Amino acid sequence: MESHKLAVRVQQLEAFLQFICVAETEIRFSAIPVEEIIQRHGTELKFLQTCADDCESGVDFFTAWQNSIKFCAKNEGFSESDLGLLKRFGMGFGASDTEGQISHCKLYYQLILNSLQGAREDKTKKAKLYQMFGVFSGMAAAFLLC
């Protein structure tokens, strides 16, 4: 299970990086509102879908973003530091002009990329350890039962 959690975290961070790239492109070339960007391109991550649904039902973007992080993203495999980055990204997303938004996306792209590199290292180092621990625990239980 722990090995699987490490893999899920990597997948989630990769999906969020992809979202940031697409969001930056949308902001640069079409200047559409952030709510619409999330509705169009937030299908990969459940917390983005939840945020888009809340915005569609009349909740303001910042409240919808914070609620989706609080209630959905915690269960999607993100670490506590990842959740902090996601919260801060949402606080500045849509809060300035086009150039400010592009800079914001570039900044958080780099921050999430750093987090992704750490997650990949953790997965490489710890995944095999967790799997071996599970195998040895199962073997020990089998010996005790025999």
SVG drawing of the C-alpha trace seen along z (x, -y; Angstrom):
<svg xmlns="http://www.w3.org/2000/svg" viewBox="-25 -43 42 69">
<polyline fill="none" stroke="black" stroke-width="0.4" points="0.0,0.0 2.8,-2.4 4.5,-1.7 1.3,-2.4 0.9,-5.7 4.3,-6.8 3.4,-6.0 0.0,-7.8 1.7,-10.9 4.0,-10.9 1.0,-10.5 -0.9,-13.3 2.0,-15.7 2.6,-15.0 -1.1,-15.6 -1.0,-18.9 2.2,-20.0 0.4,-19.2 -2.6,-21.3 -0.3,-24.3 1.3,-24.1 -2.2,-24.1 -3.4,-26.9 -0.4,-29.1 -1.0,-28.6 -4.7,-29.4 -3.9,-32.5 -1.3,-33.6 -3.4,-33.1 -7.0,-33.3 -7.2,-35.2 -10.2,-33.2 -11.2,-33.2 -9.6,-30.7 -12.9,-29.0 -13.3,-28.2 -9.7,-26.9 -10.4,-24.5 -13.6,-23.4 -11.9,-22.7 -8.7,-21.2 -9.2,-20.0 -10.6,-16.5 -7.4,-14.6 -7.6,-15.5 -10.7,-15.1 -10.0,-18.2 -10.0,-20.3 -13.3,-18.7 -14.8,-19.5 -13.6,-23.1 -15.1,-23.5 -18.4,-22.0 -18.5,-24.4 -17.7,-27.4 -20.5,-26.3 -22.9,-26.2 -22.2,-29.8 -19.3,-29.4 -16.6,-32.0 -13.3,-30.6 -11.1,-31.0 -13.6,-29.4 -14.2,-26.5 -10.4,-26.1 -9.7,-25.9 -12.7,-23.6 -11.6,-21.2 -8.0,-21.1 -9.4,-20.5 -11.9,-17.8 -10.6,-16.1 -6.9,-16.7 -6.0,-15.2 -7.4,-11.9 -5.7,-11.9 -2.2,-11.1 -0.6,-14.5 1.7,-15.1 1.2,-17.9 3.9,-20.0 2.1,-19.4 -1.2,-20.5 0.5,-23.7 1.8,-24.4 -1.7,-23.7 -3.3,-26.1 -0.9,-28.9 -1.2,-28.3 -4.9,-28.8 -4.6,-32.0 -2.7,-33.7 -4.4,-32.0 -6.6,-34.6 -5.6,-37.3 -3.6,-39.5 -3.2,-40.6 -2.1,-38.3 1.7,-38.7 1.3,-38.2 -0.7,-35.0 2.0,-33.7 4.7,-34.4 2.6,-32.8 2.2,-29.6 5.9,-29.5 6.8,-29.9 4.5,-27.1 5.5,-24.9 9.1,-25.0 7.9,-24.5 5.8,-21.5 8.5,-20.2 10.9,-20.2 8.3,-18.4 7.8,-15.9 11.5,-15.2 11.5,-14.5 8.5,-12.2 10.2,-10.3 13.3,-9.9 11.2,-8.7 9.4,-6.2 12.7,-4.9 14.3,-4.5 11.4,-3.5 9.0,-1.5 11.2,1.6 11.8,1.3 8.1,1.3 7.5,4.2 10.2,6.3 9.0,5.4 5.5,6.6 6.9,9.9 9.1,10.5 6.2,9.7 4.0,12.2 6.7,14.8 7.2,14.2 3.4,14.5 3.4,17.8 6.2,19.2 4.5,18.2 1.3,19.9 3.0,23.2"/>
</svg>
